[in-house]
Amino acid sequence: MKFDDFLKLINDWGKFQKIKYTIICLTYMLPAIMVYTYSFTAATPNFRCRNPLQWLNDSYSTTSNSIFNEEYRPTKEQCLSNKKSISLKECQRCFIRSTSINNQSIDDTLKSCQSYVFDRQYYKETLTEKWTMVCNRVSYRSWVQMIFFVGYMVGSILFGILADKYGRRPIMSVSFILMSFSGLLCTFAPQQYFGFWPSYIIFILARFLLACSTRGISVSGFVLASEIVGPKKRLLTGIVIEYFFAFGQMILLIFAYFIRSWRILTLSIALFTVPYIFFYFILPESPRWLISKGRFDEGEKILRHIAKINNRVFNNDAYKKLKDEQIKNMSEKNHQQGIRSLFQSKIMTFISINLFFQWLVQNLIFYGISQSTGSWQLNPYLSFGVSAFVELLSYIFVHLILDRIGRKIPYVCFLILFCIVSILILPIEYLMEKDGKSQLLLLNIINGTLKFLSAGSYAIIYIYANELFPTNVRNTGMGICSMVARIGAIIGTYSNDNLTRLWIHLPILFYGSVSIIAALLALIFPETLNQPLPQTVDDVEKMNLINIRIYRSKRLFNDNIQLNEQSVERFTNYINPQFDNNENQYNKEQVVRL
């Protein structure tokens, strides 16, 4: 008996599952908050070079800007002549020209700014201003977020393996504690009397730990949520949990809108995580994981509790069959655990590597688009809010179609459409009036559409991967996917901060080109709609790959014959019960060949 079959007997979407799933969803708001906090604490306001003649009294205002532009801002010709490697906007806000007493340019040489003034319209104080992380120092800003995604990478594989070894519940609890600690460290570590480098290094390390804890919560929580329900509710649990990721962004927006100082904002969010530490006492352990590990008494205890809460009778005979089947699976030589199981056969290897690449691409385009809302032609708070709302709409749309169409077709379509929409940037940029209202409107529509498509495909691959990995290495597989995906997030962060210095739309075209490659490779995956979660690698192999013929090992073929021997016997007896044993044997051989 499969676990899903037993779960149906005690209700796979009863009162117990609904309560515990809601609790898990609440924890899923934290990853979104932690990922995007840096978009506000290290936001880059409008800025320009400081006026040499008004060094102490200069400010970013209409009058001061007008005076500075007339006397010191480089002209278009000077930028094209001396700074061809960067955009005109970047040149004019990062360099200053020399002038004589009569305000005439004495040469075409441009000098790097030594100090800057920042716009105070939206932010009271940010880390970008505090550490001057602009122009030739923009890499300092990029490195903080890239190290954060390295922490994502380490946390994904580390906590993924630990969760498969020690359980989902304890790893999530440790992650809550680590998140609160690292959040407070981010708040108080950067101090002026420490100097730049000590403050910067401690802050980076704190963000690294914060990222590790984030993955311990999100990966383990997502897997736990999917393992306490049956196949028919797996889409619901996979998508609704993503709703809370969008809700987390909206909660962050509320914090950021009313708290404009980076340090107070960071402290407020760190304190917000403290109550989650006590979730250890109300989170359940995955009974599916306990049984896969042979911890049958603990699994039975939880399943009995589920049956009691759901007002169902616990079937002892059915549980004994489930237990006996799992013992048989664990005794087989091919029952392996750990990373090696992901590469145990050709089919499993291909699925694993393909999923790794899909996750890399999804994180590249999703975080690349999500972290670029500051470039939208809107108020930064409005841009972030619109982005979060569009993401929520995308999850709702995915929720409505996946159970009707499946996983593969929507996923591939989202990727292809992303590529097409990104290419539309070119005619809008070159055929329409520069910075005209129509152009800005269309560019914002494209940005919103790209966010919709990237969020949708990201949500689908999360569900898809979870349904393709077997139970005994599901957390490990998801962890490695998430680890590899951070390479994509790092590339996306680098692209937003550096490729935009060459051309503001260059990152989007880059994201579109990789999305079409991912779409072609995704066509190989099997469909998992309404299929039970695979318990072992053999269960995954039985799904087969679409349009690719991969020969299974002789061992697997023989195992399948043995597993079907009894059903074949019954079938041959049914179609020809009067035949003797020799004829029945002949019929069995024919059926096996079929």
Backbone hydrogen bonds, N-H to C=O, Kabsch-Sander energy under -0.5 kcal/mol:
donor,donor_aa,acceptor,acceptor_aa,energy
6,F,2,K,-1.8
7,L,3,F,-2.6
8,K,4,D,-1.6
9,L,5,D,-0.9
9,L,6,F,-0.6
10,I,6,F,-0.9
10,I,7,L,-0.5
11,N,8,K,-1.0
14,G,11,N,-0.7
18,K,14,G,-2.2
19,I,15,K,-2.3
20,K,16,F,-2.5
21,Y,17,Q,-2.4
22,T,18,K,-1.8
23,I,19,I,-1.7
24,I,20,K,-2.2
25,C,21,Y,-2.4
26,L,22,T,-1.8
27,T,23,I,-1.3
28,Y,24,I,-1.0
28,Y,25,C,-0.6
29,M,26,L,-1.1
30,L,27,T,-1.2
32,A,28,Y,-0.6
33,I,29,M,-1.7
34,M,30,L,-2.5
35,V,31,P,-2.3
36,Y,32,A,-2.0
37,T,33,I,-1.2
39,S,36,Y,-1.2
40,F,36,Y,-0.5
40,F,37,T,-1.8
41,T,37,T,-2.7
42,A,38,Y,-2.0
43,A,40,F,-1.2
48,R,117,V,-1.6
50,R,115,S,-2.2
54,Q,51,N,-1.3
55,W,52,P,-0.6
58,D,54,Q,-1.7
60,Y,118,F,-0.5
61,S,59,S,-1.4
65,N,61,S,-2.8
66,S,62,T,-1.9
67,I,63,T,-2.0
68,F,64,S,-2.5
69,N,65,N,-2.9
70,E,66,S,-1.8
71,E,67,I,-1.5
72,Y,68,F,-3.5
73,R,68,F,-1.3
79,C,75,T,-2.1
80,L,76,K,-2.4
81,S,77,E,-1.7
82,N,78,Q,-2.4
83,K,79,C,-2.5
86,I,83,K,-1.0
87,S,501,R,-3.1
91,C,87,S,-2.2
92,Q,88,L,-2.4
93,R,89,K,-1.2
94,C,90,E,-1.0
95,F,91,C,-1.4
96,I,111,K,-2.6
97,R,72,Y,-2.4
98,S,109,T,-0.7
100,S,104,Q,-1.9
103,N,100,S,-1.6
106,I,98,S,-0.6
111,K,96,I,-2.7
113,C,94,C,-2.0
117,V,48,R,-2.3
119,D,46,N,-3.0
124,K,260,R,-1.1
125,E,260,R,-1.5
127,L,41,T,-3.2
130,K,126,T,-2.3
131,W,127,L,-2.7
132,T,129,E,-0.7
133,M,128,T,-2.3
134,V,132,T,-1.3
137,R,134,V,-2.6
138,V,135,C,-1.7
140,Y,137,R,-1.3
141,R,137,R,-0.6
142,S,138,V,-2.0
143,W,139,S,-2.8
144,V,140,Y,-1.2
145,Q,141,R,-1.3
146,M,142,S,-2.6
147,I,143,W,-2.7
148,F,144,V,-1.6
149,F,145,Q,-1.8
150,V,146,M,-1.5
151,G,147,I,-2.3
152,Y,148,F,-1.7
153,M,149,F,-2.1
154,V,150,V,-2.8
155,G,151,G,-3.0
156,S,152,Y,-2.3
157,I,153,M,-1.8
158,L,154,V,-2.7
159,F,155,G,-2.1
160,G,156,S,-1.4
161,I,157,I,-2.2
162,L,158,L,-2.4
163,A,159,F,-2.3
164,D,160,G,-1.6
165,K,161,I,-1.5
166,Y,162,L,-3.8
167,G,162,L,-0.5
167,G,163,A,-1.2
171,I,167,G,-0.9
172,M,168,R,-2.0
173,S,169,R,-1.9
174,V,170,P,-2.3
175,S,171,I,-1.9
176,F,172,M,-1.8
177,I,173,S,-1.6
178,L,174,V,-2.3
179,M,175,S,-2.3
180,S,176,F,-2.0
181,F,177,I,-2.1
182,S,178,L,-2.6
183,G,179,M,-2.1
184,L,180,S,-1.9
185,L,181,F,-1.9
186,C,182,S,-2.2
187,T,183,G,-1.2
188,F,184,L,-2.1
189,A,185,L,-2.2
191,Q,189,A,-0.7
194,F,191,Q,-1.1
195,G,191,Q,-0.8
195,G,192,Q,-0.8
199,S,195,G,-1.4
200,Y,196,F,-3.1
201,I,197,W,-2.6
202,I,198,P,-2.3
203,F,199,S,-2.2
204,I,200,Y,-2.3
205,L,201,I,-2.4
206,A,202,I,-2.4
207,R,203,F,-2.4
208,F,204,I,-2.1
209,L,205,L,-2.2
210,L,206,A,-2.2
211,A,207,R,-2.2
212,C,208,F,-2.1
213,S,209,L,-2.3
214,T,210,L,-1.9
215,R,211,A,-1.9
216,G,212,C,-1.8
217,I,213,S,-1.5
218,S,214,T,-2.6
219,V,215,R,-2.0
220,S,215,R,-0.7
220,S,216,G,-0.6
221,G,217,I,-2.2
222,F,218,S,-2.3
223,V,219,V,-2.2
224,L,220,S,-2.7
225,A,221,G,-2.4
226,S,222,F,-1.7
227,E,223,V,-1.5
228,I,224,L,-0.7
228,I,225,A,-0.5
229,V,226,S,-0.6
230,G,12,D,-0.7
233,K,230,G,-1.0
234,R,231,P,-1.1
235,L,231,P,-0.5
237,T,233,K,-2.5
238,G,234,R,-2.2
239,I,235,L,-2.4
240,V,236,L,-2.7
241,I,237,T,-1.1
242,E,239,I,-1.0
243,Y,239,I,-1.2
244,F,240,V,-1.2
245,F,241,I,-0.7
246,A,242,E,-1.7
247,F,243,Y,-2.4
248,G,244,F,-2.1
249,Q,245,F,-1.2
250,M,246,A,-1.6
251,I,247,F,-2.3
252,L,248,G,-2.3
253,L,249,Q,-2.3
254,I,250,M,-1.8
255,F,251,I,-2.1
256,A,252,L,-3.2
257,Y,253,L,-2.5
258,F,254,I,-1.6
259,I,255,F,-1.6
260,R,258,F,-0.6
262,W,125,E,-1.5
265,L,261,S,-2.2
266,T,262,W,-2.3
267,L,263,R,-2.2
268,S,264,I,-2.4
269,I,265,L,-1.9
270,A,266,T,-2.0
271,L,267,L,-2.3
272,F,268,S,-1.5
273,T,269,I,-1.0
273,T,270,A,-0.6
274,V,270,A,-0.5
274,V,271,L,-0.8
276,Y,273,T,-1.1
277,I,274,V,-1.9
278,F,275,P,-1.3
279,F,276,Y,-1.9
280,Y,277,I,-1.0
281,F,278,F,-1.3
282,I,279,F,-1.5
283,L,279,F,-1.9
290,L,286,S,-2.1
291,I,287,P,-2.2
292,S,288,R,-2.0
293,K,289,W,-1.4
294,G,291,I,-1.5
295,R,290,L,-2.7
296,F,294,G,-1.5
299,G,295,R,-2.1
300,E,296,F,-2.8
301,K,297,D,-2.0
302,I,298,E,-1.9
303,L,299,G,-2.5
304,R,300,E,-2.7
305,H,301,K,-1.8
306,I,302,I,-2.5
307,A,303,L,-2.6
308,K,304,R,-2.3
309,I,305,H,-2.6
310,N,306,I,-2.5
311,N,308,K,-1.2
312,R,307,A,-3.4
315,N,313,V,-0.5
316,N,314,F,-0.9
319,Y,315,N,-2.1
320,K,316,N,-2.1
321,K,317,D,-2.0
322,L,318,A,-2.2
323,K,319,Y,-2.7
324,D,320,K,-2.7
325,E,321,K,-2.3
326,Q,322,L,-2.0
327,I,323,K,-2.4
328,K,324,D,-2.1
329,N,325,E,-2.3
330,M,326,Q,-2.5
331,S,327,I,-1.5
332,E,328,K,-0.9
332,E,329,N,-0.6
335,H,332,E,-1.5
336,Q,334,N,-1.2
341,S,338,G,-1.3
342,L,339,I,-1.7
343,F,340,R,-1.5
344,Q,341,S,-1.2
349,T,345,S,-2.4
350,F,346,K,-2.5
351,I,347,I,-2.5
352,S,348,M,-2.4
353,I,349,T,-2.6
354,N,350,F,-2.3
355,L,351,I,-2.4
356,F,352,S,-2.3
357,F,353,I,-2.1
358,Q,354,N,-2.5
359,W,355,L,-2.4
360,L,356,F,-1.9
361,V,357,F,-2.4
362,Q,358,Q,-2.6
363,N,359,W,-2.3
364,L,360,L,-2.0
365,I,361,V,-2.5
366,F,362,Q,-2.7
367,Y,363,N,-1.7
368,G,363,N,-0.5
368,G,364,L,-1.1
369,I,365,I,-2.2
370,S,366,F,-2.7
371,Q,367,Y,-2.2
372,S,369,I,-1.1
373,T,370,S,-0.8
375,S,372,S,-2.1
376,W,373,T,-1.4
378,L,376,W,-1.9
383,S,379,N,-3.1
384,F,380,P,-2.1
385,G,381,Y,-2.2
386,V,382,L,-2.9
387,S,383,S,-2.4
388,A,384,F,-2.4
389,F,385,G,-2.3
390,V,386,V,-2.8
391,E,387,S,-2.1
392,L,388,A,-2.1
393,L,389,F,-2.3
394,S,390,V,-2.1
395,Y,391,E,-2.0
396,I,392,L,-2.1
397,F,393,L,-2.5
398,V,394,S,-2.6
399,H,395,Y,-2.4
400,L,396,I,-1.7
401,I,397,F,-1.4
402,L,398,V,-2.3
403,D,399,H,-0.5
404,R,401,I,-1.2
405,I,401,I,-3.0
406,G,401,I,-0.6
406,G,402,L,-1.7
411,Y,407,R,-1.8
412,V,408,K,-2.6
413,C,409,I,-2.4
414,F,410,P,-2.5
415,L,411,Y,-1.8
416,I,412,V,-2.3
417,L,413,C,-2.6
418,F,414,F,-2.0
419,C,415,L,-1.8
420,I,416,I,-2.1
421,V,417,L,-2.7
422,S,418,F,-2.1
423,I,419,C,-1.5
424,L,420,I,-1.0
425,I,422,S,-1.3
426,L,423,I,-1.7
428,I,424,L,-1.5
429,E,425,I,-2.3
430,Y,426,L,-2.2
431,L,427,P,-2.3
432,M,428,I,-0.7
436,G,433,E,-2.0
440,L,436,G,-2.5
441,L,437,K,-2.3
442,L,438,S,-2.4
443,L,439,Q,-2.5
444,N,440,L,-2.1
445,I,441,L,-2.0
446,I,442,L,-2.5
447,N,443,L,-2.5
448,G,444,N,-2.4
449,T,445,I,-2.5
450,L,446,I,-2.8
451,K,447,N,-2.0
452,F,448,G,-2.2
453,L,449,T,-2.5
454,S,450,L,-2.7
455,A,451,K,-2.3
456,G,452,F,-1.9
457,S,453,L,-2.4
458,Y,454,S,-1.9
459,A,455,A,-2.2
460,I,456,G,-2.0
461,I,457,S,-2.2
462,Y,458,Y,-1.4
463,I,459,A,-1.6
464,Y,460,I,-3.2
465,A,461,I,-2.5
466,N,462,Y,-1.6
467,E,463,I,-1.5
468,L,464,Y,-0.7
468,L,465,A,-1.0
469,F,465,A,-1.8
471,T,534,P,-1.6
472,N,535,Q,-1.2
473,V,470,P,-1.2
474,R,471,T,-1.2
477,G,473,V,-3.1
478,M,474,R,-2.9
479,G,475,N,-2.3
480,I,476,T,-2.5
481,C,477,G,-2.4
482,S,478,M,-2.5
483,M,479,G,-2.2
484,V,480,I,-3.0
485,A,481,C,-2.3
486,R,482,S,-1.0
486,R,483,M,-0.8
487,I,484,V,-1.4
488,G,484,V,-0.8
488,G,485,A,-0.6
489,A,485,A,-1.8
490,I,486,R,-2.7
491,I,487,I,-2.4
492,G,488,G,-2.5
493,T,489,A,-2.4
494,Y,490,I,-2.5
495,S,491,I,-2.6
496,N,492,G,-2.3
497,D,493,T,-1.7
498,N,494,Y,-2.2
499,L,494,Y,-0.6
499,L,495,S,-1.1
500,T,495,S,-1.1
501,R,498,N,-0.9
502,L,499,L,-1.3
503,W,499,L,-2.2
506,L,503,W,-1.6
509,L,505,H,-1.6
510,F,506,L,-1.8
511,Y,507,P,-2.5
512,G,508,I,-2.2
513,S,509,L,-1.7
514,V,510,F,-1.5
515,S,511,Y,-1.5
516,I,512,G,-1.2
517,I,513,S,-0.8
518,A,514,V,-1.9
519,A,515,S,-1.9
520,L,516,I,-1.6
521,L,517,I,-1.8
522,A,518,A,-2.0
523,L,519,A,-0.7
523,L,520,L,-0.7
524,I,521,L,-1.4
525,F,522,A,-1.1
531,Q,528,T,-2.0
540,V,536,T,-1.3
541,E,537,V,-2.4
542,K,538,D,-1.6
543,M,540,V,-1.4
544,N,540,V,-0.6
544,N,541,E,-0.9
546,I,524,I,-1.5
548,I,545,L,-0.8
550,I,548,I,-0.7
557,F,553,S,-2.0
558,N,554,K,-2.5
559,D,555,R,-2.3
560,N,556,L,-2.3
561,I,557,F,-1.8
562,Q,558,N,-2.3
563,L,559,D,-2.6
564,N,560,N,-1.5
565,E,562,Q,-0.9
568,V,564,N,-2.5
569,E,565,E,-2.2
570,R,566,Q,-2.2
571,F,567,S,-2.1
572,T,568,V,-2.9
573,N,569,E,-2.1
574,Y,570,R,-1.7
575,I,571,F,-2.2
576,N,572,T,-1.8
579,F,576,N,-1.5
584,N,580,D,-2.6
585,Q,581,N,-2.5
586,Y,582,N,-2.1
587,N,583,E,-2.5
588,K,584,N,-2.6
589,E,585,Q,-2.1
590,Q,586,Y,-1.9
591,V,587,N,-2.5
592,V,588,K,-2.6
593,R,589,E,-2.0
594,L,590,Q,-2.1
